[in-house]
């Protein structure tokens, strides 16, 4: 009888403990990588580019990217921007990263990656790369972008 009572008490305590213990926060999972291929041309010359992937989390609140930024003939170092849900673009990278060789670029490219949580629901992201064509006495600013729809909404 005492053994049965001890067993029932143990089960009851374990049940209460399971109900009271905080649960681990849910971790968002990323969807499939979407390809990003951006070529920036100015006056018939390839200036720069961005090549890699972007993926969205199933919680609709963040995205991750891995992009090789190509500095080919641009007068200045290209910048990688992101525009979330059509908002004003923000700078993701102005250089740095790891030097890599890719077939899309005749010079070494810079591989950058990161995870961004901009706040709010992410419906889409545009990745934008710029480049400057310097043809004395003038210079012209050029951009190109790739649009990525969040598959989770």
N, C-alpha and C positions, 0 to 999 in steps of 0.2 A: 504494500500500500504506500509506504514512504517512497519507494523507488518510482512508483507511478506518479505520485505527487511531484517529485523532483523533476521528472521528465516533462510533465505538463507545465510546471513553473519555468523550466528552461526554454521550452518552446514559446511560452507567452513573453518572456523577457527578450528573446531573439526577435519576435515579431514587433514588439514595441521599439526595440533598437533600430530595426530596419525602417520603421515609419518615422522615427525622429532624426536619424542620420541624414545629413544634407546629401543630396544627390550631386553627382559630378555634373558640371555644366556641359551642355550639348556642344560638340565640336562640329563646325560646319565643314562639309566636304567640298572639294573643288570639282567642277565639271571638267569636261574634256578641254584640252588646249585648242585655242583657235589660232590659226596662222596669221601673222602680221607681216606684210611685205610692202614697204613704203620706199619708193624711189622719188627723189627730188631732183628735178631738172630745171635749168635756167639757161635760156638762150642756146638750146641745143647741146648743153654740156651737163653730164651727171655731176651734181654737186655733193649729194649726201644720200643717206638712206637709213632705214631701220628694218631689221629682219629678225623675227623670232615668234614668240607666242604670248598669248594672254588667256587667262582662265578666270571664271567667276565662281564664287562660293555659293552653295545652295541656300544660304541664308540671305542672299541679296544685299549684303552689306560691305563686301570687300572683293578685291581682285588681285591677282598676282601677274607679274610679267617677267619675261626674260627676253631682252632685245639686244641685238648687236647693232651698235650705231656706227655707221660708215661715214668717215670723213674723206671724201674723194677729191673734189675740186672746189669745194666751198672756201671762200676767203676766210671765214671764221669757223670755229668749231661748231658743228651742228648741236642743236638742243632737242631733247625729246620732251614733249608735252603730253598731257592727257586732259581730255574734256569729258566730264561725267555728266550724263543726261543733258548734253547740249550747253552746259554752263561754260563760263570763261575758262580757258585752258590754264593749267598749272604746270610748272616745270617738274618733270620727273628726274631728268639727268642733264647735266651740262658737260659731262665728260667723266673721266675716271673709269672705273670698272677694270675688267681684265682684258688685255690685248688678245685678240683672236684673229685668225685668218678665215675669211669666208669667200665663196666664189662670187658674190654680188659686188665685191669691193676690191679695187686694185691695191689699196693700202690696208694695213691692219685696222681692224674695227675694235671698238670697246664694248665688251659684253657687260650689260648692267641688268640687275634683277631686283625685284622687291615685291612687297605686299602693301597694298594701299587700302585704308579704311576711311573713306571720305566723309562718312556720316550720312544717314538716310539710306533709302532704297536705291540701288544701282540698277537702272534699266538698260543703259548702254555706255560704252566708253569709246571715244575716238582717240587714237594715238596719232600724234602729229610730229613731224620732223621738219626742221628748217634748214636753209642753206643760203649763202650769199654769193652772188656772181659779181666779181669785181672786174669791170672792163673800163679802164681809165678813160675818161675822168669820172665815170659813173659806177654805182653799184646798185644791184637790184636784189630784193629780198624775196625768197621763194619758199613755199611750204607744200607739203602733201600729207595726206592722212589715210588711215584705215579705220573703218567703223566696225565696232564689235557689239552685237546685241547679246544681252544677258539671257541665256536659255532658260533660266529659272523663273522668269516672270513674263 
